Amino acid sequence: MSRAARTVFVWGIYLLILGGAFVVSPNVVLVTFGFAATQEVWIRVVGMLVLLLSYYYLQAARSENTGFFHWSVNARAAVIVFFVAFVALGFVQPMLILFGVVDVLGAAWTRLALRSS
């Protein structure tokens, strides 16, 4: 597995864990990061979508799909833009930006790995 594929594989594992947590026990994650607990189904729907995204990341890594690696860098880097906008508009607490920072760091790691290969 190439270095770039390894970064995408690790990202897929992160998404698998995060998505699984949002499906199985969303309030543990929410409260841990300072968000209000909820009984709404939508957080579990988000978890399901994150789980499905993890499948794409894991399969792309296993198949060395470098096109996907490049696309994922751009998409992950864009996440923080949306999260900052959501905070600025008062839709959500600033803690959400932390998740965007994780996305930017993951994207940067993949970008560096792609450049070195």
N, CA, C and O atoms as CSV, one atom per row, in Angstrom:
chain,resi,resn,atom,element,x,y,z
A,1,MET,N,N,0.851,-1.177,0.000
A,1,MET,CA,C,0.000,0.000,0.000
A,1,MET,C,C,0.898,1.241,0.000
A,1,MET,O,O,1.813,1.362,0.814
A,2,SER,N,N,0.618,2.150,-0.920
A,2,SER,CA,C,1.408,3.382,-1.007
A,2,SER,C,C,1.150,4.273,0.211
A,2,SER,O,O,0.204,4.060,0.970
A,3,ARG,N,N,2.018,5.275,0.376
A,3,ARG,CA,C,1.830,6.209,1.500
A,3,ARG,C,C,0.503,6.947,1.379
A,3,ARG,O,O,-0.210,7.125,2.367
A,4,ALA,N,N,0.177,7.373,0.164
A,4,ALA,CA,C,-1.089,8.087,-0.039
A,4,ALA,C,C,-2.274,7.175,0.275
A,4,ALA,O,O,-3.235,7.595,0.919
A,5,ALA,N,N,-2.199,5.941,-0.178
A,5,ALA,CA,C,-3.282,4.987,0.105
A,5,ALA,C,C,-3.408,4.754,1.602
A,5,ALA,O,O,-4.517,4.621,2.119
A,6,ARG,N,N,-2.294,4.705,2.293
A,6,ARG,CA,C,-2.333,4.499,3.746
A,6,ARG,C,C,-3.052,5.655,4.437
A,6,ARG,O,O,-3.818,5.431,5.373
A,7,THR,N,N,-2.814,6.891,3.987
A,7,THR,CA,C,-3.498,8.035,4.603
A,7,THR,C,C,-5.006,7.950,4.377
A,7,THR,O,O,-5.793,8.261,5.270
A,8,VAL,N,N,-5.395,7.532,3.193
A,8,VAL,CA,C,-6.820,7.402,2.879
A,8,VAL,C,C,-7.425,6.233,3.647
A,8,VAL,O,O,-8.571,6.307,4.089
A,9,PHE,N,N,-6.665,5.163,3.807
A,9,PHE,CA,C,-7.147,4.020,4.586
A,9,PHE,C,C,-7.376,4.422,6.047
A,9,PHE,O,O,-8.403,4.088,6.638
A,10,VAL,N,N,-6.415,5.138,6.618
A,10,VAL,CA,C,-6.560,5.610,8.003
A,10,VAL,C,C,-7.775,6.532,8.111
A,10,VAL,O,O,-8.525,6.459,9.084
A,11,TRP,N,N,-7.968,7.391,7.123
A,11,TRP,CA,C,-9.137,8.264,7.127
A,11,TRP,C,C,-10.424,7.433,7.084
A,11,TRP,O,O,-11.401,7.755,7.761
A,12,GLY,N,N,-10.415,6.376,6.292
A,12,GLY,CA,C,-11.577,5.492,6.231
A,12,GLY,C,C,-11.876,4.843,7.569
A,12,GLY,O,O,-13.039,4.688,7.939
A,13,ILE,N,N,-10.836,4.464,8.298
A,13,ILE,CA,C,-11.019,3.884,9.640
A,13,ILE,C,C,-11.607,4.939,10.583
A,13,ILE,O,O,-12.517,4.647,11.359
A,14,TYR,N,N,-11.082,6.162,10.510
A,14,TYR,CA,C,-11.623,7.265,11.323
A,14,TYR,C,C,-13.116,7.447,11.042
A,14,TYR,O,O,-13.918,7.560,11.968
A,15,LEU,N,N,-13.481,7.474,9.759
A,15,LEU,CA,C,-14.888,7.642,9.402
A,15,LEU,C,C,-15.729,6.457,9.866
A,15,LEU,O,O,-16.871,6.632,10.292
A,16,LEU,N,N,-15.172,5.264,9.783
A,16,LEU,CA,C,-15.876,4.063,10.241
A,16,LEU,C,C,-16.200,4.169,11.730
A,16,LEU,O,O,-17.320,3.878,12.152
A,17,ILE,N,N,-15.229,4.582,12.509
A,17,ILE,CA,C,-15.423,4.718,13.959
A,17,ILE,C,C,-16.409,5.846,14.265
A,17,ILE,O,O,-17.332,5.672,15.062
A,18,LEU,N,N,-16.210,7.000,13.631
A,18,LEU,CA,C,-17.087,8.143,13.882
A,18,LEU,C,C,-18.521,7.844,13.446
A,18,LEU,O,O,-19.470,8.107,14.185
A,19,GLY,N,N,-18.669,7.298,12.250
A,19,GLY,CA,C,-20.007,6.969,11.760
A,19,GLY,C,C,-20.689,5.934,12.624
A,19,GLY,O,O,-21.876,6.052,12.929
A,20,GLY,N,N,-19.935,4.911,13.022
A,20,GLY,CA,C,-20.496,3.886,13.900
A,20,GLY,C,C,-20.954,4.462,15.225
A,20,GLY,O,O,-22.005,4.090,15.745
A,21,ALA,N,N,-20.161,5.369,15.767
A,21,ALA,CA,C,-20.529,5.999,17.040
A,21,ALA,C,C,-21.806,6.818,16.891
A,21,ALA,O,O,-22.658,6.802,17.780
A,22,PHE,N,N,-21.949,7.532,15.781
A,22,PHE,CA,C,-23.159,8.326,15.571
A,22,PHE,C,C,-24.391,7.455,15.332
A,22,PHE,O,O,-25.507,7.864,15.652
A,23,VAL,N,N,-24.203,6.279,14.782
A,23,VAL,CA,C,-25.338,5.372,14.584
A,23,VAL,C,C,-25.722,4.692,15.895
A,23,VAL,O,O,-26.900,4.635,16.248
A,24,VAL,N,N,-24.732,4.180,16.608
A,24,VAL,CA,C,-24.985,3.362,17.798
A,24,VAL,C,C,-25.274,4.206,19.035
A,24,VAL,O,O,-26.212,3.918,19.778
A,25,SER,N,N,-24.478,5.239,19.258
A,25,SER,CA,C,-24.600,6.013,20.498
A,25,SER,C,C,-24.297,7.493,20.246
A,25,SER,O,O,-23.304,8.019,20.749
A,26,PRO,N,N,-25.140,8.151,19.479
A,26,PRO,CA,C,-24.832,9.525,19.071
A,26,PRO,C,C,-24.694,10.507,20.226
A,26,PRO,O,O,-23.884,11.431,20.161
A,27,ASN,N,N,-25.472,10.316,21.272
A,27,ASN,CA,C,-25.421,11.284,22.368
A,27,ASN,C,C,-24.103,11.244,23.126
A,27,ASN,O,O,-23.687,12.257,23.688
A,28,VAL,N,N,-23.445,10.109,23.153
A,28,VAL,CA,C,-22.123,10.042,23.787
A,28,VAL,C,C,-21.159,10.970,23.046
A,28,VAL,O,O,-20.413,11.727,23.667
A,29,VAL,N,N,-21.183,10.903,21.721
A,29,VAL,CA,C,-20.303,11.763,20.920
A,29,VAL,C,C,-20.705,13.225,21.087
A,29,VAL,O,O,-19.858,14.086,21.324
A,30,LEU,N,N,-21.987,13.497,20.962
A,30,LEU,CA,C,-22.458,14.882,21.052
A,30,LEU,C,C,-22.083,15.526,22.380
A,30,LEU,O,O,-21.510,16.615,22.409
A,31,VAL,N,N,-22.407,14.853,23.471
A,31,VAL,CA,C,-22.150,15.414,24.802
A,31,VAL,C,C,-20.649,15.535,25.065
A,31,VAL,O,O,-20.204,16.497,25.690
A,32,THR,N,N,-19.872,14.566,24.591
A,32,THR,CA,C,-18.419,14.613,24.767
A,32,THR,C,C,-17.828,15.892,24.173
A,32,THR,O,O,-16.884,16.460,24.722
A,33,PHE,N,N,-18.387,16.339,23.056
A,33,PHE,CA,C,-17.865,17.532,22.392
A,33,PHE,C,C,-18.674,18.790,22.702
A,33,PHE,O,O,-18.539,19.803,22.016
A,34,GLY,N,N,-19.506,18.724,23.727
A,34,GLY,CA,C,-20.200,19.915,24.197
A,34,GLY,C,C,-21.481,20.269,23.474
A,34,GLY,O,O,-21.999,21.375,23.629
A,35,PHE,N,N,-21.996,19.344,22.688
A,35,PHE,CA,C,-23.264,19.585,22.004
A,35,PHE,C,C,-24.402,18.993,22.824
A,35,PHE,O,O,-24.191,18.094,23.639
A,36,ALA,N,N,-25.595,19.498,22.605
A,36,ALA,CA,C,-26.762,18.996,23.328
A,36,ALA,C,C,-27.128,17.596,22.835
A,36,ALA,O,O,-27.025,17.292,21.646
A,37,ALA,N,N,-27.550,16.762,23.762
A,37,ALA,CA,C,-28.057,15.435,23.396
A,37,ALA,C,C,-29.334,15.612,22.580
A,37,ALA,O,O,-30.013,16.634,22.684
A,38,THR,N,N,-29.650,14.618,21.778
A,38,THR,CA,C,-30.836,14.695,20.929
A,38,THR,C,C,-31.508,13.336,20.826
A,38,THR,O,O,-30.875,12.295,20.999
A,39,GLN,N,N,-32.784,13.368,20.546
A,39,GLN,CA,C,-33.523,12.144,20.256
A,39,GLN,C,C,-33.920,12.095,18.779
A,39,GLN,O,O,-34.573,11.150,18.336
A,40,GLU,N,N,-33.525,13.106,18.032
A,40,GLU,CA,C,-33.824,13.155,16.600
A,40,GLU,C,C,-33.085,12.040,15.867
A,40,GLU,O,O,-31.984,11.653,16.258
A,41,VAL,N,N,-33.686,11.538,14.822
A,41,VAL,CA,C,-33.070,10.465,14.047
A,41,VAL,C,C,-31.953,10.988,13.137
A,41,VAL,O,O,-31.110,10.209,12.692
A,42,TRP,N,N,-31.936,12.289,12.857
A,42,TRP,CA,C,-31.027,12.829,11.847
A,42,TRP,C,C,-29.558,12.616,12.167
A,42,TRP,O,O,-28.755,12.434,11.252
A,43,ILE,N,N,-29.190,12.633,13.419
A,43,ILE,CA,C,-27.784,12.406,13.755
A,43,ILE,C,C,-27.384,10.977,13.397
A,43,ILE,O,O,-26.245,10.733,12.999
A,44,ARG,N,N,-28.312,10.034,13.535
A,44,ARG,CA,C,-28.043,8.652,13.126
A,44,ARG,C,C,-27.986,8.533,11.601
A,44,ARG,O,O,-27.219,7.733,11.064
A,45,VAL,N,N,-28.798,9.331,10.911
A,45,VAL,CA,C,-28.742,9.358,9.446
A,45,VAL,C,C,-27.373,9.861,9.001
A,45,VAL,O,O,-26.772,9.306,8.081
A,46,VAL,N,N,-26.882,10.908,9.650
A,46,VAL,CA,C,-25.535,11.413,9.355
A,46,VAL,C,C,-24.507,10.315,9.619
A,46,VAL,O,O,-23.587,10.121,8.825
A,47,GLY,N,N,-24.661,9.599,10.731
A,47,GLY,CA,C,-23.760,8.491,11.039
A,47,GLY,C,C,-23.757,7.436,9.954
A,47,GLY,O,O,-22.700,6.931,9.576
A,48,MET,N,N,-24.947,7.098,9.444
A,48,MET,CA,C,-25.043,6.121,8.366
A,48,MET,C,C,-24.302,6.618,7.122
A,48,MET,O,O,-23.584,5.856,6.475
A,49,LEU,N,N,-24.483,7.903,6.795
A,49,LEU,CA,C,-23.795,8.464,5.632
A,49,LEU,C,C,-22.281,8.448,5.815
A,49,LEU,O,O,-21.542,8.164,4.872
A,50,VAL,N,N,-21.826,8.751,7.012
A,50,VAL,CA,C,-20.388,8.710,7.297
A,50,VAL,C,C,-19.876,7.275,7.185
A,50,VAL,O,O,-18.786,7.045,6.662
A,51,LEU,N,N,-20.657,6.310,7.672
A,51,LEU,CA,C,-20.271,4.897,7.516
A,51,LEU,C,C,-20.141,4.530,6.041
A,51,LEU,O,O,-19.188,3.857,5.648
A,52,LEU,N,N,-21.088,4.967,5.233
A,52,LEU,CA,C,-21.024,4.665,3.800
A,52,LEU,C,C,-19.824,5.345,3.148
A,52,LEU,O,O,-19.178,4.761,2.279
A,53,LEU,N,N,-19.522,6.572,3.561
A,53,LEU,CA,C,-18.316,7.235,3.050
A,53,LEU,C,C,-17.057,6.457,3.426
A,53,LEU,O,O,-16.112,6.374,2.642
A,54,SER,N,N,-17.053,5.891,4.626
A,54,SER,CA,C,-15.879,5.119,5.053
A,54,SER,C,C,-15.633,3.950,4.111
A,54,SER,O,O,-14.486,3.597,3.837
A,55,TYR,N,N,-16.698,3.358,3.623
A,55,TYR,CA,C,-16.560,2.249,2.667
A,55,TYR,C,C,-15.823,2.721,1.412
A,55,TYR,O,O,-14.914,2.043,0.932
A,56,TYR,N,N,-16.212,3.880,0.883
A,56,TYR,CA,C,-15.536,4.417,-0.298
A,56,TYR,C,C,-14.052,4.657,-0.027
A,56,TYR,O,O,-13.204,4.299,-0.843
A,57,TYR,N,N,-13.745,5.256,1.106
A,57,TYR,CA,C,-12.348,5.540,1.438
A,57,TYR,C,C,-11.537,4.258,1.581
A,57,TYR,O,O,-10.422,4.165,1.068
A,58,LEU,N,N,-12.087,3.282,2.266
A,58,LEU,CA,C,-11.363,2.027,2.468
A,58,LEU,C,C,-11.152,1.291,1.146
A,58,LEU,O,O,-10.068,0.763,0.897
A,59,GLN,N,N,-12.169,1.253,0.310
A,59,GLN,CA,C,-12.035,0.567,-0.977
A,59,GLN,C,C,-11.095,1.319,-1.915
A,59,GLN,O,O,-10.317,0.696,-2.637
A,60,ALA,N,N,-11.158,2.649,-1.914
A,60,ALA,CA,C,-10.246,3.435,-2.755
A,60,ALA,C,C,-8.803,3.203,-2.332
A,60,ALA,O,O,-7.917,3.085,-3.177
A,61,ALA,N,N,-8.567,3.137,-1.032
A,61,ALA,CA,C,-7.211,2.890,-0.531
A,61,ALA,C,C,-6.736,1.505,-0.945
A,61,ALA,O,O,-5.610,1.346,-1.416
A,62,ARG,N,N,-7.584,0.512,-0.772
A,62,ARG,CA,C,-7.198,-0.865,-1.108
A,62,ARG,C,C,-6.911,-1.027,-2.594
A,62,ARG,O,O,-6.068,-1.837,-2.978
A,63,SER,N,N,-7.607,-0.262,-3.433
A,63,SER,CA,C,-7.412,-0.391,-4.879
A,63,SER,C,C,-6.450,0.652,-5.448
A,63,SER,O,O,-6.278,0.748,-6.663
A,64,GLU,N,N,-5.820,1.441,-4.554
A,64,GLU,CA,C,-4.852,2.470,-4.981
A,64,GLU,C,C,-5.466,3.433,-6.004
A,64,GLU,O,O,-4.830,3.771,-7.002
A,65,ASN,N,N,-6.674,3.862,-5.759
A,65,ASN,CA,C,-7.379,4.768,-6.662
A,65,ASN,C,C,-6.893,6.203,-6.427
A,65,ASN,O,O,-7.492,6.954,-5.657
A,66,THR,N,N,-5.810,6.565,-7.095
A,66,THR,CA,C,-5.193,7.871,-6.849
A,66,THR,C,C,-6.092,9.031,-7.270
A,66,THR,O,O,-6.013,10.117,-6.696
A,67,GLY,N,N,-6.934,8.808,-8.257
A,67,GLY,CA,C,-7.897,9.851,-8.617
A,67,GLY,C,C,-8.773,10.202,-7.428
A,67,GLY,O,O,-9.000,11.377,-7.138
A,68,PHE,N,N,-9.261,9.186,-6.746
A,68,PHE,CA,C,-10.080,9.397,-5.550
A,68,PHE,C,C,-9.280,10.115,-4.474
A,68,PHE,O,O,-9.809,10.988,-3.785
A,69,PHE,N,N,-8.008,9.754,-4.326
A,69,PHE,CA,C,-7.175,10.400,-3.304
A,69,PHE,C,C,-7.145,11.913,-3.532
A,69,PHE,O,O,-7.308,12.696,-2.596
A,70,HIS,N,N,-6.935,12.312,-4.793
A,70,HIS,CA,C,-6.890,13.737,-5.131
A,70,HIS,C,C,-8.244,14.403,-4.866
A,70,HIS,O,O,-8.298,15.494,-4.298
A,71,TRP,N,N,-9.325,13.753,-5.272
A,71,TRP,CA,C,-10.668,14.321,-5.050
A,71,TRP,C,C,-10.927,14.495,-3.562
A,71,TRP,O,O,-11.501,15.494,-3.129
A,72,SER,N,N,-10.493,13.504,-2.783
A,72,SER,CA,C,-10.776,13.548,-1.344
A,72,SER,C,C,-10.040,14.701,-0.663
A,72,SER,O,O,-10.544,15.275,0.302
A,73,VAL,N,N,-8.864,15.037,-1.157
A,73,VAL,CA,C,-8.122,16.163,-0.571
A,73,VAL,C,C,-8.940,17.444,-0.722
A,73,VAL,O,O,-9.100,18.201,0.235
A,74,ASN,N,N,-9.447,17.678,-1.904
A,74,ASN,CA,C,-10.238,18.886,-2.144
A,74,ASN,C,C,-11.522,18.892,-1.314
A,74,ASN,O,O,-11.876,19.913,-0.724
A,75,ALA,N,N,-12.207,17.770,-1.268
A,75,ALA,CA,C,-13.472,17.694,-0.524
A,75,ALA,C,C,-13.244,17.862,0.974
A,75,ALA,O,O,-13.982,18.590,1.638
A,76,ARG,N,N,-12.227,17.193,1.506
A,76,ARG,CA,C,-11.967,17.297,2.949
A,76,ARG,C,C,-11.519,18.700,3.336
A,76,ARG,O,O,-11.852,19.184,4.418
A,77,ALA,N,N,-10.768,19.349,2.462
A,77,ALA,CA,C,-10.334,20.720,2.746
A,77,ALA,C,C,-11.522,21.680,2.748
A,77,ALA,O,O,-11.487,22.698,3.438
A,78,ALA,N,N,-12.562,21.374,1.993
A,78,ALA,CA,C,-13.742,22.243,1.929
A,78,ALA,C,C,-14.619,22.138,3.172
A,78,ALA,O,O,-15.397,23.050,3.452
A,79,VAL,N,N,-14.512,21.064,3.908
A,79,VAL,CA,C,-15.376,20.851,5.075
A,79,VAL,C,C,-15.273,22.008,6.059
A,79,VAL,O,O,-16.287,22.487,6.566
A,80,ILE,N,N,-14.065,22.453,6.328
A,80,ILE,CA,C,-13.901,23.518,7.323
A,80,ILE,C,C,-14.575,24.815,6.874
A,80,ILE,O,O,-15.061,25.577,7.710
A,81,VAL,N,N,-14.610,25.073,5.584
A,81,VAL,CA,C,-15.276,26.274,5.073
A,81,VAL,C,C,-16.757,26.241,5.452
A,81,VAL,O,O,-17.307,27.233,5.932
A,82,PHE,N,N,-17.387,25.103,5.234
A,82,PHE,CA,C,-18.799,24.962,5.598
A,82,PHE,C,C,-19.002,25.063,7.107
A,82,PHE,O,O,-19.928,25.730,7.570
A,83,PHE,N,N,-18.142,24.406,7.866
A,83,PHE,CA,C,-18.302,24.414,9.320
A,83,PHE,C,C,-18.123,25.817,9.899
A,83,PHE,O,O,-18.863,26.221,10.796
A,84,VAL,N,N,-17.147,26.553,9.388
A,84,VAL,CA,C,-16.956,27.938,9.841
A,84,VAL,C,C,-18.186,28.776,9.473
A,84,VAL,O,O,-18.639,29.596,10.272
A,85,ALA,N,N,-18.718,28.575,8.283
A,85,ALA,CA,C,-19.924,29.307,7.875
A,85,ALA,C,C,-21.102,28.966,8.782
A,85,ALA,O,O,-21.856,29.855,9.177
A,86,PHE,N,N,-21.265,27.686,9.116
A,86,PHE,CA,C,-22.360,27.279,10.003
A,86,PHE,C,C,-22.232,27.948,11.367
A,86,PHE,O,O,-23.225,28.377,11.954
A,87,VAL,N,N,-21.004,28.033,11.864
A,87,VAL,CA,C,-20.770,28.694,13.155
A,87,VAL,C,C,-21.037,30.194,13.027
A,87,VAL,O,O,-21.709,30.779,13.876
A,88,ALA,N,N,-20.519,30.812,11.977
A,88,ALA,CA,C,-20.696,32.257,11.778
A,88,ALA,C,C,-22.170,32.636,11.650
A,88,ALA,O,O,-22.576,33.717,12.077
A,89,LEU,N,N,-22.959,31.754,11.069
A,89,LEU,CA,C,-24.388,32.016,10.907
A,89,LEU,C,C,-25.196,31.682,12.157
A,89,LEU,O,O,-26.407,31.898,12.202
A,90,GLY,N,N,-24.513,31.153,13.169
A,90,GLY,CA,C,-25.184,30.847,14.427
A,90,GLY,C,C,-25.966,29.547,14.426
A,90,GLY,O,O,-26.811,29.327,15.294
A,91,PHE,N,N,-25.689,28.681,13.453
A,91,PHE,CA,C,-26.405,27.410,13.365
A,91,PHE,C,C,-25.920,26.384,14.376
A,91,PHE,O,O,-26.663,25.481,14.762
A,92,VAL,N,N,-24.664,26.526,14.806
A,92,VAL,CA,C,-24.042,25.490,15.630
A,92,VAL,C,C,-22.955,26.116,16.496
A,92,VAL,O,O,-22.488,27.223,16.230
A,93,GLN,N,N,-22.565,25.391,17.527
A,93,GLN,CA,C,-21.507,25.847,18.435
A,93,GLN,C,C,-20.137,25.778,17.751
A,93,GLN,O,O,-19.928,24.953,16.862
A,94,PRO,N,N,-19.212,26.641,18.163
A,94,PRO,CA,C,-17.876,26.672,17.557
A,94,PRO,C,C,-17.107,25.350,17.630
A,94,PRO,O,O,-16.192,25.133,16.835
A,95,MET,N,N,-17.456,24.473,18.559
A,95,MET,CA,C,-16.750,23.193,18.678
A,95,MET,C,C,-16.770,22.406,17.365
A,95,MET,O,O,-15.883,21.587,17.123
A,96,LEU,N,N,-17.771,22.648,16.519
A,96,LEU,CA,C,-17.841,21.930,15.244
A,96,LEU,C,C,-16.601,22.186,14.400
A,96,LEU,O,O,-16.197,21.332,13.611
A,97,ILE,N,N,-15.999,23.355,14.563
A,97,ILE,CA,C,-14.805,23.694,13.783
A,97,ILE,C,C,-13.680,22.701,14.055
A,97,ILE,O,O,-12.850,22.454,13.179
A,98,LEU,N,N,-13.642,22.132,15.251
A,98,LEU,CA,C,-12.630,21.119,15.569
A,98,LEU,C,C,-12.686,19.957,14.580
A,98,LEU,O,O,-11.649,19.467,14.134
A,99,PHE,N,N,-13.890,19.520,14.241
A,99,PHE,CA,C,-14.019,18.435,13.266
A,99,PHE,C,C,-13.507,18.878,11.895
A,99,PHE,O,O,-12.921,18.082,11.162
A,100,GLY,N,N,-13.726,20.139,11.553
A,100,GLY,CA,C,-13.202,20.668,10.300
A,100,GLY,C,C,-11.688,20.722,10.283
A,100,GLY,O,O,-11.066,20.477,9.250
A,101,VAL,N,N,-11.094,21.042,11.421
A,101,VAL,CA,C,-9.630,21.055,11.527
A,101,VAL,C,C,-9.084,19.649,11.296
A,101,VAL,O,O,-8.070,19.478,10.620
A,102,VAL,N,N,-9.746,18.656,11.851
A,102,VAL,CA,C,-9.324,17.265,11.639
A,102,VAL,C,C,-9.383,16.939,10.148
A,102,VAL,O,O,-8.483,16.284,9.624
A,103,ASP,N,N,-10.428,17.388,9.464
A,103,ASP,CA,C,-10.533,17.161,8.018
A,103,ASP,C,C,-9.386,17.821,7.266
A,103,ASP,O,O,-8.796,17.210,6.376
A,104,VAL,N,N,-9.067,19.060,7.615
A,104,VAL,CA,C,-7.972,19.771,6.945
A,104,VAL,C,C,-6.644,19.057,7.181
A,104,VAL,O,O,-5.846,18.907,6.256
A,105,LEU,N,N,-6.409,18.622,8.402
A,105,LEU,CA,C,-5.162,17.902,8.699
A,105,LEU,C,C,-5.080,16.592,7.921
A,105,LEU,O,O,-4.022,16.245,7.396
A,106,GLY,N,N,-6.184,15.872,7.847
A,106,GLY,CA,C,-6.207,14.634,7.067
A,106,GLY,C,C,-5.966,14.895,5.593
A,106,GLY,O,O,-5.238,14.153,4.935
A,107,ALA,N,N,-6.579,15.954,5.075
A,107,ALA,CA,C,-6.386,16.316,3.672
A,107,ALA,C,C,-4.935,16.698,3.403
A,107,ALA,O,O,-4.365,16.306,2.385
A,108,ALA,N,N,-4.341,17.458,4.311
A,108,ALA,CA,C,-2.940,17.863,4.148
A,108,ALA,C,C,-2.017,16.652,4.170
A,108,ALA,O,O,-1.063,16.581,3.395
A,109,TRP,N,N,-2.297,15.704,5.051
A,109,TRP,CA,C,-1.492,14.481,5.129
A,109,TRP,C,C,-1.545,13.727,3.803
A,109,TRP,O,O,-0.517,13.277,3.297
A,110,THR,N,N,-2.741,13.591,3.245
A,110,THR,CA,C,-2.878,12.898,1.964
A,110,THR,C,C,-2.184,13.677,0.856
A,110,THR,O,O,-1.504,13.081,0.020
A,111,ARG,N,N,-2.343,15.001,0.834
A,111,ARG,CA,C,-1.700,15.830,-0.191
A,111,ARG,C,C,-0.179,15.665,-0.145
A,111,ARG,O,O,0.461,15.509,-1.185
A,112,LEU,N,N,0.392,15.701,1.046
A,112,LEU,CA,C,1.842,15.516,1.182
A,112,LEU,C,C,2.271,14.136,0.696
A,112,LEU,O,O,3.296,13.997,0.029
A,113,ALA,N,N,1.491,13.127,1.031
A,113,ALA,CA,C,1.821,11.767,0.592
A,113,ALA,C,C,1.731,11.651,-0.925
A,113,ALA,O,O,2.545,10.963,-1.540
A,114,LEU,N,N,0.761,12.309,-1.530
A,114,LEU,CA,C,0.635,12.278,-2.992
A,114,LEU,C,C,1.816,12.982,-3.652
A,114,LEU,O,O,2.327,12.514,-4.670
A,115,ARG,N,N,2.245,14.084,-3.091
A,115,ARG,CA,C,3.381,14.822,-3.665
A,115,ARG,C,C,4.681,14.043,-3.565
A,115,ARG,O,O,5.541,14.153,-4.438
A,116,SER,N,N,4.826,13.265,-2.515
A,116,SER,CA,C,6.080,12.530,-2.325
A,116,SER,C,C,6.142,11.248,-3.150
A,116,SER,O,O,7.182,10.593,-3.209
A,117,SER,N,N,5.038,10.895,-3.782
A,117,SER,CA,C,5.058,9.644,-4.573
A,117,SER,C,C,5.171,9.900,-6.050
A,117,SER,O,O,5.200,8.957,-6.840
